[in-house]
Amino acid sequence: MLGARGGGANATAAIGALLAGSYPHVLIDGSYQTDGNHTISTAKKRVECLGGSALILRAPVGTVTGHHPVIDIAADDVLIDGGLTIDGGSHAGYQASIGIRVGLSTGARRKRPTIRGVKVRNLGLAGVMALCVDSPTIEDIDGYNIVTPTGGEFGDTVYVAGVRKPIVRNIRSAKCKRDGVVLTYTGNLNTTDVLVDGVFADAHLDSPSAGVWVEMTGARDPRGIITNVVANDCLVGIAATDANSEIVISNVKAIGNRLSGSSAGNVFGVQIQSGRLDNWYVDRYNTALQLEPNGEYQFALSSQVGSFATGETVSGGTSGSTGTLRFQHFEIVITGSTVDYELGETVTGGSSGATGILVDFFANVLRVLPVSGTFQAAETITGGISAVAKTANSATRRIYVRGSAGIFPAGETIRGGTSGATAVIAAPYQTPLAIGPGTLMNCSTDAIVVANVVTPASLSLSSIRGNTQSHGIRFNLSVGQRLRKASLRDIALKNSTAIGVAFRVTTGGAIDEMLVDGFDMSEWVGDGTGSSITAGTVTRFIGGNNPGLQGTSSVPINLTVNTTLSGLHNRALCHNNGAGATWTHTLPPAVPGLRIGFAGVHATHVMNIKPNGTDTIKGGGAGKYLILDPGERVTLEAYTVGLWVVSSAIGWSGDFEA
């Protein structure tokens, strides 16, 4: 293109013409600065910056509309590769700019773009944005100073939304106002090698919000991997919110440096609702892990009559469990044409006449939001836009229910409270939350917090090492929130300075069953008196070999009020740190196999251990309770019905009272 040297209007026109033209391969060689919005509208086009070139594209001068891209990819199979710098500059207009946008420019879903080797600088909204795209590859992106002006909605180096099978890797993000990488409403993701360096902004904790932010709502049921993430100075290292099911997060290093200065709310190393977190290191965050089990059930249905309605209450006929229907879809296994449908298009069943919106597909499985009718096996499914026809090998109705007060078993009949629809649960599946090997250091509040539970849900914590400046693990469950099962295995938290360093259950929630095994709390710095339960309930403890818990192998419980214990407190160690007075604790009915330990750990307060009903404690006789003064310890075991025996004692003088 003649006359395109340097910068200015000629370069802007020349580069714009090259990108918008029908040329299949555009080579950029030389130093250019252009101001403008450049559209790539030719499919299968390769744009390449040769080694040593310095093409700088800027947002146009003057006021521009929101979501204004410097390069707008409006075609399929476009490749941008190597040596490209997109710099918004500092002139008026950059505040609403995006470096590269792919998708939604013409209202059609784009396919298979590749954006590689791009530097994005001084932009207002986002560096690279992919919207409603199939199988994009975004890699080797270097973002700096994506600022989000006041009232702006983005501020991310890479923002991906409504995308199928994204590959996002080798992303570096520094001084971005919001997030390094955002993945939202996205299925089957693969994200690797993300480095985010946050920067203090006016001494407030708002820069950026997260290294990687994953948000899935509606009908998404994503699978995928997020791995090799380094996040420094972020409000959250990785946040996976409303991310239902099978996301594996691994190899995470998050360093916060957030122990002093102005605070703008909690700062988490990792915040996750479901999936698995493996091989992580979190240092200097207020809270290392914020875990929010989402407790969502996915049901495969059979024998369905009628159509359920999103948002209605679903109840189980046998269990009596109830929950809110969050969303529903058909899962259709197809055979036939290898040509893809368009995501978002309406598909129709040839025999049933059923219609639905295609929201996801992987391999030979379609996910379809129902609009009308019921899809059937063996019928032909045809797309309304693509006209692709495939045969339905099987069609399974699935619904997603949250907020259950009970457990839905397989085989029971469920009913919709509004629609009146009924169906049999063929297979229930509860989304998992499993936290694997990891290390936490220097947390200024609780190291691990379990909160905002959507019941029922389960949680597994294993192979965690490190230290904390406060409580080790806290279950902050509000009234009505319930964990079905919590498993804590092979955990060593050192140098804890607060009471309840093993675990705390607070604010009125309930845990049906807690397994604690291999819990080492042997290097307490503060009171270190084990566990406390404040206005919460743990129905069943299963204690294992826990070498550091007050020198016993039991689960510790802090009793600070008059308490009636149950038989499910087997293998618990009860103590009275911070009790504030003398309290009486009633034993459960003595049956063979029960063992409960008691330790008077407070400097002045006394524990009275009282048998239930007509039970007795051997050595005390009928109607006598056992007294523990400070520093004394006993273990009571029941070998026969109605009789407790002091099987071991440390410093106890054998005191009983009527």
C-alpha positions, -999 to +999 in steps of 0.1 A: +000+000+000+017+032-011+021+062+011+016+043+043+049+051+060+049+060+097+017+070+112-013+093+105-043+091+082-024+073+053-013+045+076-048+042+091-064+040+057-038+015+044-038-009+073-076-007+074-079-016+037-055-045+041-074-060+070-108-054+055-098-066+020-101-101+006-064-108+009-059-143+025-025-134+040-015-099+052+021-093+062+030-062+082+066-051+080+077-017+094+067+008+120+032+021+119+008+039+142-029+040+132-060+054+148-092+036+140-115+006+141-102-021+117-125-049+107-114-084+094-143-097+074-125-123+052-126-159+064-095-180+067-074-149+068-039-148+084-025-115+097+012-117+106+036-091+119+071-099+107+100-100+131+112-065+140+081-048+129+064-023+153+028-020+144+010+001+170-028+004+166-045+029+187-081+036+196-095+064+175-093+100+189-126+114+202-156+099+219-165+064+208-193+041+218-189+013+243-172-020+233-153-002+205-126-026+192-094-015+176-095-048+156-129-064+150-128-100+138-160-106+118-151-138+100-143-175+107-109-191+109-089-158+113-054-159+126-036-130+141+000-139+150+031-122+162+046-088+170+014-068+173+010-040+198-024-025+204-021+007+225-051+028+234-029+057+242-041+084+266-062+105+243-100+110+245-118+078+233-095+051+246-117+046+277-143+027+257-118+007+237-111-030+233-079-043+217-092-072+197-128-084+197-141-115+180-177-124+177-211-105+177-199-080+152-225-092+126-248-111+150-235-144+138-214-168+159-178-169+148-157-200+146-121-211+153-102-177+156-066-177+168-051-146+185-015-151+193+015-130+203-003-097+210+005-069+234-024-049+247-017-016+264-036+014+279-071+003+269-103+010+287-124-021+286-105-052+276-074-064+259-088-094+240-126-101+241-142-132+226-180-133+226-201-162+213-173-180+195-167-216+188-132-231+197-111-199+200-074-200+208-061-170+227-024-173+236+008-154+243-011-122+253+006-095+273-017-070+290-008-038+308-029-010+322-064-020+312-080+006+333-118+006+333-129+042+337-153+050+365-186+032+359-170+009+333-179-028+333-147-046+323-109-039+327-096-074+319-066-086+298-087-115+283-125-117+285-143-148+272-180-152+273-206-176+257-178-196+242-174-233+234-141-250+239-118-220+246-081-225+248-066-196+268-029-200+276+003-181+284-014-148+295+004-121+314-016-093+330-002-064+350-019-033+364-053-043+351-083-028+369-104-059+372-093-094+362-065-111+343-086-138+326-124-139+327-143-170+316-180-167+318-209-188+304-182-209+288-182-247+282-153-272+281-126-247+289-088-252+289-068-225+305-030-228+312+000-206+321-016-174+335+005-148+353-012-119+368+006-091+387-017-068+404-008-033+415-020-012+444-043+015+432-046+045+455-039+022+484-072+003+478-076-033+472-092-031+438-065-038+412-072-064+399-101-083+413-089-118+404-061-135+385-086-159+369-124-154+372-148-182+362-185-176+363-210-200+350-248-194+352-278-206+334-276-239+315-238-242+315-223-274+329-186-268+321-158-293+321-123-282+319-089-275+334-074-243+348-037-249+356-004-231+361-017-199+375+004-173+393-015-144+409+002-117+428-015-088+447-051-096+437-083-095+457-087-132+447-061-154+431-087-177+414-125-173+417-148-200+404-183-188+412-215-205+402-193-230+384-213-262+385-194-295+382-163-307+367-136-280+367-101-291+379-079-263+391-043-272+397-008-257+401-018-224+416+005-200+433-011-169+448+008-143+469-013-115+483+008-090+502-025-078+517-019-078+554-017-041+559-030-009+544-065+000+533-090-028+531-119-032+507-134-064+520-121-100+522-091-111+501-090-147+491-063-168+476-088-191+460-126-188+460-144-219+446-178-234+447-174-268+430-149-289+412-114-298+424-083-278+435-049-295+435-013-285+441-017-250+453+004-225+474-013-195+489+007-169+509-003-136+526-040-135+519-066-126+545-081-160+539-063-187+519-093-206+507-129-194+506-150-225+499-187-222+490-202-256+483-231-251+459-250-283+468-265-286+434-282-318+423-284-330+387-311-355+380-315-378+350-353-384+348-375-412+335-412-418+334-418-380+331-453-366+328-457-329+320-430-303+319-412-288+349-409-250+352-376-232+360-378-216+394-405-238+408-402-259+440-395-296+433-404-321+461-396-358+466-425-381+472-406-406+494-379-384+510-400-353+514-369-333+502-376-300+485-354-277+463-356-250+437-354-260+400-325-239+387-325-250+351-332-280+329-321-293+295-322-323+273-290-343+269-292-359+234-266-384+221-266-380+183-252-399+153-251-388+116-237-357+100-202-345+112-212-309+103-216-287+134-248-270+145-247-233+154-248-228+191-278-207+201-299-220+172-333-236+176-333-274+169-365-294+162-373-331+166-387-345+133-411-370+150-419-354+183-420-318+170-402-308+201-381-276+199-352-263+220-322-239+220-288-256+216-266-243+244-237-267+243-223-297+225-192-318+229-182-350+210-216-365+201-236-350+229-260-321+225-273-300+254-307-284+245-328-260+266-364-271+261-389-247+245-418-271+238-424-308+236-402-338+245-374-350+223-374-387+216-348-413+208-343-424+171-359-392+157-341-367+134-329-335+150-326-306+126-311-271+132-332-241+121-303-220+110-276-245+100-302-270+086-279-298+099-298-330+105-287-357+129-303-387+145-310-388+182-296-421+196-309-412+231-326-383+247-324-378+285-342-351+304-321-335+331-330-310+357-308-291+382-321-284+418-306-263+445-313-255+481-326-289+492-334-294+529-329-331+524-314-358+502-331-369+469-325-407+464-326-426+431-360-442+423-383-417+440-409-397+422-406-360+422-432-333+416-432-297+405-451-274+429-462-250+401-463-271+370-475-303+386-451-323+364-439-357+378-409-378+370-388-406+385-352-399+395-331-423+374-297-411+387-289-382+411-255-366+409-243-340+434-216-316+423-183-322+442-159-298+460-126-315+467-095-296+479-064-317+473-027-312+482-018-276+490+002-252+512-010-220+529+011-194+547+007-163+567-031-159+565-043-129+586-077-143+593-090-179+591-069-200+568-098-219+553-134-207+555-164-228+544-193-204+539-224-196+518-234-232+516-263-241+493-275-272+510-271-301+509-234-303+499-203-322+506-167-312+510-133-330+511-101-314+524-069-334+522-031-331+524-029-294+534+002-280+550+012-245+563+005-220+590-021-193+598-023-163+620-058-171+632-081-201+631-072-230+609-105-241+594-139-224+600-173-236+589-193-204+588-227-218+582-258-196+587-290-209+602-306-233+577-273-240+559-262-276+561-233-297+550-241-333+543-205-345+549-172-329+556-140-350+553-108-336+567-077-358+562-040-354+566-039-317+576-011-299+595-016-263+603+011-247+624+017-215+644-020-208+648-026-179+672-064-182+679-088-205+697-105-232+677-075-237+654-086-272+644-120-261+632-149-239+642-185-243+634-203-209+638-235-190+633-261-217+636-254-241+606-253-279+607-229-306+596-245-341+593-212-359+594-176-348+599-146-372+595-113-359+609-082-381+604-045-373+604-050-337+618-018-324+632-021-292+653+009-298+675+026-264+671+000-240+684+012-205+694-019-191+711-045-209+733-046-238+709-074-255+726-087-274+696-122-268+682-151-246+691-188-249+682-206-216+686-244-218+679-238-245+653-243-282+652-222-312+642-244-343+644-218-370+640-180-370+645-158-398+633-124-394+648-092-410+635-055-408+644-050-371+651-016-368+669-016-331+677-051-326+692-045-321+729-024-353+729-054-375+720-066-392+689-101-376+692-119-347+677-119-317+700-150-297+709-151-266+730-181-266+754-189-231+766-225-237+778-245-264+795-246-292+769-264-324+763-241-347+743-254-374+719-241-408+711-229-394+678-202-375+697-182-407+699-144-402+700-148-365+707-126-346+732-146-320+751-129-290+768-139-257+783-117-230+770-133-196+775-163-211+792-167-182+817-184-203+845-189-238+858-211-258+833-227-291+835-225-315+805-249-344+802-236-377+787-255-396+761-271-429+772-243-454+778-241-481+752-211-503+744-186-487+721-189-451+731-158-432+742-157-395+750-128-375+765-130-344+787-103-319+796-105-290+820-083-266+802-095-232+816-075-217+844-104-212+868-135-229+854-149-263+863-166-290+842-194-312+857-199-345+837-234-358+845-247-393+835-280-396+815-311-407+833-304-437+856-269-443+841-239-442+864-202-435+862-183-463+880-168-451+912-194-424+917-226-443+920-262-435+913-270-398+909-233-387+911-216-365+885-179-363+878-160-331+885-130-318+864-110-290+879-086-270+857-058-291+843-076-324+849-085-349+821-105-381+819-117-405+792-151-422+797-160-454+779-191-475+780-186-513+779-221-522+790-255-505+788-260-479+815-225-478+829-195-455+821-160-463+832-131-439+836-107-457+813-078-431+816-071-400+837-045-373+839-042-353+871-078-361+881-084-366+919-115-388+915-140-361+926-177-369+924-207-349+936-244-356+940 
